[in-house]
């Protein structure tokens, strides 16, 4: 493919009411970035007319998703975008909640060449959220950013911005475990790979059509997200390995003072549990590596 300054990635699931307007605006806005019509990769899990609409655009590369969640779709799209030789990759939500005029603001920020991944935040300034943002959603966002900041030592205020831009190298090195954790894992992975991350203020518009898949199934989202973040934050190492060592030495201390059959049972149980913990932590680490390997084969 020809070199482009920027390539766009949009996941889509039954967005027939918004996708045409999003594509038209992206094409129009990108004229201020590059003379060429931009490459736009749409990873679709749609059963409505979304795909038919995308197929009418010559510059849109339509990729069939596997219906495994936003993270899987975005990961696949970013990997495809990293193969286009574009300097930058901009990921966008296709549900109409993104103020697409902000693309230029994100582009100007990444062009400063001071950071490698630019995120949008609804919380850096007042009145950036243009709709009634529910308390439970806000609480979940704060909890997720706690995990991210704990791992990365950043001060991220919002992990769920619907627009972000990155240098192509960030996408090329990206590894992901989860099918629903794109927004969090991208940040964690970028920091692990030594890339610089910055937030800038970004508007969130009211969704005019459809319903958020996350809002409709909060419990399912929590079940899918938090185990992955637990592993990506290396909490299995931080918790299980030290606890295993503590129980191991505690059992040895007990064994020094108790050697009769009834009394020796408890320290032996502690010893056994310490080995189980270290085995469990090691197994989780190998599971993480296996997922990275298998997802790398699929890209």
C-alpha positions as CSV (number, residue, x, y, z in Angstrom):
1,X,0.0,0.0,0.0
2,X,1.0,3.6,-0.5
3,X,2.4,5.6,2.4
4,X,-0.1,7.7,4.2
5,X,0.5,10.1,7.0
6,X,-2.5,8.7,8.9
7,X,-4.8,5.6,8.9
8,X,-8.1,5.3,10.7
9,X,-9.4,2.3,12.5
10,X,-13.1,2.0,13.4
11,X,-14.8,-1.0,15.0
12,X,-18.4,-1.3,14.1
13,X,-21.3,-3.4,15.3
14,X,-24.7,-2.6,13.7
15,X,-23.9,1.1,13.3
16,X,-25.9,1.6,10.1
17,X,-27.5,4.8,11.4
18,X,-24.1,6.5,12.1
19,X,-21.4,4.9,10.0
20,X,-21.9,6.9,6.8
21,X,-21.8,10.2,8.6
22,X,-18.7,9.1,10.5
23,X,-16.9,8.0,7.3
24,X,-17.8,11.2,5.4
25,X,-16.6,13.4,8.2
26,X,-13.3,11.5,8.6
27,X,-12.6,11.8,4.9
28,X,-13.4,15.5,4.9
29,X,-11.4,16.3,8.0
30,X,-8.4,14.3,6.9
31,X,-8.0,16.6,3.9
32,X,-6.4,19.1,6.3
33,X,-3.8,16.4,7.3
34,X,-2.9,14.9,3.9
35,X,-3.9,15.4,0.3
36,X,-4.6,11.7,-0.3
37,X,-7.9,10.1,0.7
38,X,-7.2,8.3,3.9
39,X,-7.1,4.6,4.5
40,X,-10.0,3.7,6.8
41,X,-10.1,0.2,8.3
42,X,-13.5,-0.9,9.5
43,X,-13.6,-4.1,11.5
44,X,-17.3,-5.1,11.5
45,X,-19.3,-7.6,13.5
46,X,-22.5,-6.2,12.0
47,X,-25.7,-8.0,10.8
48,X,-27.5,-4.8,9.6
49,X,-26.5,-2.6,6.6
50,X,-23.2,-1.4,8.1
51,X,-21.1,-3.5,5.8
52,X,-23.1,-2.6,2.7
53,X,-22.5,1.1,3.5
54,X,-18.8,0.6,4.0
55,X,-18.4,-1.3,0.7
56,X,-19.5,1.8,-1.2
57,X,-16.2,3.6,-0.2
58,X,-13.2,2.8,-2.3
59,X,-10.8,3.9,0.5
60,X,-12.5,1.8,3.2
61,X,-11.0,-1.6,3.9
62,X,-13.8,-3.7,5.4
63,X,-12.6,-6.5,7.7
64,X,-14.9,-9.1,9.0
65,X,-14.7,-9.4,12.8
66,X,-15.1,-12.6,14.8
67,X,-17.8,-11.2,17.1
68,X,-15.4,-11.5,20.1
69,X,-15.8,-8.0,21.4
70,X,-14.4,-4.5,20.9
71,X,-10.9,-5.4,22.0
72,X,-10.5,-8.2,19.5
73,X,-11.9,-6.0,16.7
74,X,-9.7,-3.1,17.6
75,X,-6.6,-5.2,18.0
76,X,-7.1,-6.8,14.6
77,X,-7.7,-3.3,13.0
78,X,-4.7,-1.8,14.6
79,X,-2.5,-4.6,13.4
80,X,-3.8,-4.2,9.9
81,X,-3.3,-0.4,10.1
82,X,0.3,-0.9,11.1
83,X,0.9,-2.8,7.9
84,X,-0.2,0.2,5.7
85,X,3.1,2.1,6.3
86,X,1.1,5.0,7.8
87,X,3.0,7.2,10.2
88,X,0.1,7.5,12.6
89,X,-3.0,5.5,13.4
90,X,-6.1,7.0,14.8
91,X,-8.8,4.8,16.4
92,X,-12.3,6.1,16.5
93,X,-15.6,4.9,17.9
94,X,-18.2,4.6,15.2
95,X,-21.3,5.2,17.3
96,X,-21.4,9.0,16.9
97,X,-20.3,9.9,20.4
98,X,-16.9,11.2,19.2
99,X,-16.6,14.9,18.1
100,X,-14.7,14.1,14.9
101,X,-13.5,17.7,14.6
102,X,-11.1,16.8,17.4
103,X,-9.1,14.6,15.0
104,X,-7.1,17.7,14.0
105,X,-6.4,18.5,17.7
106,X,-5.1,15.0,18.3
107,X,-3.1,15.1,15.1
108,X,-1.4,18.4,16.0
109,X,-0.5,16.9,19.4
110,X,1.1,13.7,18.0
111,X,2.9,15.8,15.4
112,X,4.8,17.6,18.2
113,X,6.8,14.3,18.5
114,X,6.8,14.5,22.3
115,X,4.6,11.5,22.9
116,X,3.7,8.2,21.2
117,X,0.1,7.7,22.3
118,X,-2.4,10.5,22.7
119,X,-5.6,9.7,24.7
120,X,-8.7,11.7,25.1
121,X,-10.1,12.5,28.5
122,X,-13.6,13.7,29.5
123,X,-12.4,14.7,32.9
124,X,-9.5,17.1,32.3
125,X,-11.9,20.0,31.9
126,X,-15.4,20.8,33.0
127,X,-18.4,20.2,30.8
128,X,-16.8,17.9,28.3
129,X,-19.5,15.2,28.7
130,X,-22.5,16.4,26.7
131,X,-25.0,14.0,28.3
132,X,-26.1,12.6,31.6
133,X,-23.2,10.4,32.7
134,X,-24.5,7.8,35.1
135,X,-23.0,7.4,38.6
136,X,-22.3,3.7,38.1
137,X,-20.4,4.3,34.9
138,X,-18.4,7.0,36.5
139,X,-17.5,4.7,39.4
140,X,-16.4,2.0,37.0
141,X,-14.2,4.4,35.1
142,X,-12.5,5.5,38.3
143,X,-11.9,1.9,39.3
144,X,-10.4,1.0,35.9
145,X,-8.1,4.0,35.9
146,X,-6.9,3.0,39.4
147,X,-5.6,-0.3,37.9
148,X,-4.0,1.5,35.0
149,X,-2.3,4.1,37.2
150,X,-1.1,1.5,39.6
151,X,0.6,-0.4,36.8
152,X,1.9,2.5,34.7
153,X,2.6,5.1,37.4
154,X,0.8,7.6,35.1
155,X,-2.0,9.9,36.2
156,X,-4.6,8.8,33.7
157,X,-8.0,10.4,34.3
158,X,-10.0,8.5,31.6
159,X,-9.3,5.2,29.9
160,X,-12.4,5.1,27.7
161,X,-12.0,8.0,25.3
162,X,-13.6,7.3,22.0
163,X,-10.7,8.8,20.0
164,X,-6.9,8.3,20.3
165,X,-4.0,8.6,18.0
166,X,-0.7,6.7,18.1
167,X,2.5,6.3,16.2
168,X,2.5,3.2,14.1
169,X,5.2,1.6,16.2
170,X,2.8,1.5,19.2
171,X,0.3,-0.7,17.2
172,X,3.1,-2.9,15.8
173,X,4.3,-3.8,19.3
174,X,0.9,-4.0,20.8
175,X,0.0,-7.2,22.7
176,X,-3.4,-7.9,24.1
177,X,-5.0,-10.6,26.1
178,X,-8.7,-9.6,26.4
179,X,-11.5,-9.3,24.0
180,X,-13.0,-6.3,25.8
181,X,-10.0,-4.5,27.3
182,X,-8.6,-2.6,24.3
183,X,-8.8,0.8,26.0
184,X,-7.0,-0.3,29.1
185,X,-4.4,-2.7,27.6
186,X,-3.3,-0.3,24.9
187,X,-2.2,2.1,27.7
188,X,-0.5,-0.6,29.8
189,X,1.2,-2.2,26.8
190,X,2.5,1.2,25.5
191,X,4.1,2.0,28.8
192,X,5.6,-1.5,29.1
193,X,7.2,-1.0,25.7
194,X,8.7,2.4,26.7
195,X,6.3,4.6,24.8
196,X,5.2,8.0,26.1
197,X,1.5,8.6,26.8
198,X,-0.4,11.8,27.2
199,X,-4.0,12.8,27.8
200,X,-5.7,15.8,26.3
201,X,-9.2,17.1,26.9
202,X,-11.9,15.5,24.6
203,X,-15.6,15.9,24.3
204,X,-18.1,13.0,24.5
205,X,-21.4,13.6,22.7
206,X,-24.7,12.1,23.5
207,X,-25.3,8.9,21.6
208,X,-28.1,9.5,19.1
209,X,-28.8,5.9,18.0
210,X,-28.5,2.5,19.5
211,X,-27.3,1.5,23.0
212,X,-23.9,1.1,24.4
213,X,-23.0,-2.6,24.6
214,X,-21.2,-1.9,27.9
215,X,-24.1,-0.1,29.4
216,X,-26.4,-3.0,28.5
217,X,-24.3,-5.6,30.2
218,X,-22.2,-4.1,33.0
219,X,-21.8,-7.5,34.9
220,X,-20.6,-9.2,31.8
221,X,-18.2,-6.4,31.1
222,X,-16.8,-6.6,34.7
223,X,-16.3,-10.3,34.4
224,X,-14.4,-9.9,31.1
225,X,-12.3,-6.9,32.1
226,X,-11.1,-7.2,35.7
227,X,-9.4,-10.7,35.4
228,X,-7.5,-9.4,32.4
229,X,-6.4,-6.2,34.2
230,X,-5.4,-8.3,37.2
231,X,-3.0,-10.2,35.1
232,X,-1.8,-7.3,32.9
233,X,-1.0,-5.4,36.1
234,X,1.1,-8.4,37.3
235,X,-1.0,-8.7,40.5
236,X,-0.6,-12.5,40.3
237,X,3.1,-11.9,40.8
238,X,2.7,-9.1,43.3
239,X,0.2,-11.1,45.5
240,X,0.8,-14.8,45.0
241,X,4.6,-14.9,45.0
242,X,5.3,-12.9,48.2
243,X,2.4,-14.7,49.9
244,X,3.8,-18.0,48.9
245,X,7.2,-17.1,50.3
246,X,5.7,-15.9,53.5
247,X,3.7,-19.1,54.0
248,X,6.7,-21.2,53.1
249,X,8.9,-19.6,55.8
250,X,6.0,-19.6,58.3
251,X,5.6,-23.3,57.8
252,X,9.3,-23.9,58.4
253,X,9.1,-22.0,61.6
254,X,6.2,-24.1,62.8
255,X,8.0,-27.3,61.8
256,X,11.0,-26.3,64.0
257,X,8.8,-26.2,67.1
258,X,6.2,-28.9,66.4
259,X,7.0,-32.4,65.3
260,X,4.3,-34.5,66.7
261,X,1.7,-36.0,64.4
262,X,-1.3,-33.8,65.4
263,X,0.7,-30.6,65.5
264,X,2.6,-31.1,62.3
265,X,-0.5,-31.2,60.1
266,X,-1.0,-27.4,60.2
267,X,2.5,-26.4,59.1
268,X,2.4,-29.1,56.4
269,X,-0.8,-27.6,55.1
270,X,0.8,-24.2,55.0
271,X,3.7,-25.6,53.1
272,X,1.4,-27.3,50.6
273,X,-0.6,-24.1,50.2
274,X,2.6,-22.0,49.6
275,X,3.6,-24.4,46.7
276,X,0.0,-24.1,45.3
277,X,0.2,-20.3,45.3
278,X,3.5,-20.2,43.4
279,X,2.3,-22.8,41.0
280,X,-0.9,-20.8,40.4
281,X,1.0,-17.5,39.8
282,X,3.4,-19.3,37.4
283,X,0.5,-20.9,35.6
284,X,-1.2,-17.5,35.1
285,X,2.0,-16.0,33.7
286,X,2.3,-18.9,31.2
287,X,-1.4,-18.4,30.3
288,X,-0.7,-14.8,29.5
289,X,2.3,-15.7,27.3
290,X,0.2,-18.3,25.5
291,X,-2.6,-15.8,24.8
292,X,-0.1,-13.3,23.4
293,X,1.4,-16.0,21.2
294,X,-1.9,-17.3,19.9
295,X,-3.3,-13.8,19.2
296,X,-0.1,-12.9,17.4
297,X,-0.7,-15.9,15.1
298,X,-4.2,-14.7,14.3
299,X,-3.4,-11.1,13.4
